Amino acid sequence: EAAVTQSPRNKVAVTGGKVTLSCNQTNNHNNMYWYRQDTGHGLRLIHYSYGAGSTEKGDIPDGYKASRPSQENFSLILELATPSQTSVYFCASGDPNTEVFFGKGTRLTVV
Amino acid sequence: AQSVTQPDARVTVSEGASLQLRCKYSYSATPYLFWYVQYPRQGLQMLLKYYSGDPVVQGVNGFEAEFSKSDSSFHLRKASVHWSDSAVYFCAVSAGGYKVVFGSGTRLLVSP
């Protein structure tokens, strides 16, 4: 079973601060994703990566950066956090035409 | 652009009753189609998927879905729901690229 681990699971950040959400996968998947989940919007894609060293913009990339330093790790970075970025963030990895495996999510609150 | 529409934000059914959750997609070709489920405070898990062949596909825990090209739909069904099926269900589409597009989700509540 594919394992996707996110840290932290919960985070409270101050407006204007920097936040880094981390994700690790142990199944050697090339593709990794960051989504945010908000009521009424479902899951929206922020950034994705198709291998170490690559990052691509998803549908809502503004205010977010991503980093893929290795096959296993994919980080989401909020350089200047804002209250509108309060959400639940999910990391995922896998083949989009076969199956994508999700982490348990990070609940981020920006105050 | 690909899109997925789940018209029902919430569905309530009685335990033991049948279930249908609706999903319509917009894409020029036949995409890969999925249903995922999210239990409370968990990530999403895949229930089933379809690309070609028999339009009715079976998934885990008694779920099935039927693909209709003419209707651009991929509805999820279950003959008899259990209280443990209460969750949020997402229809999703992949069109051969790198990403999966999810619908807004349907929250299912199974009442005793």
Interface residues (C-beta under 8 A of the other chain):
Chain A: V4 N31 Y33 Y35 G40 H41 G42 L43 L45 Y48 Y50 E56 G58 F90 A92 P96 N97 T98 E99 V100 F101 F102 G103 K104 G105
Chain B: Q6 A9 Y32 R41 Q42 G43 L44 Q45 M46 K49 Y51 F90 S94 G96 G97 Y98 K99 V100 V101 F102 G103 S104 G105
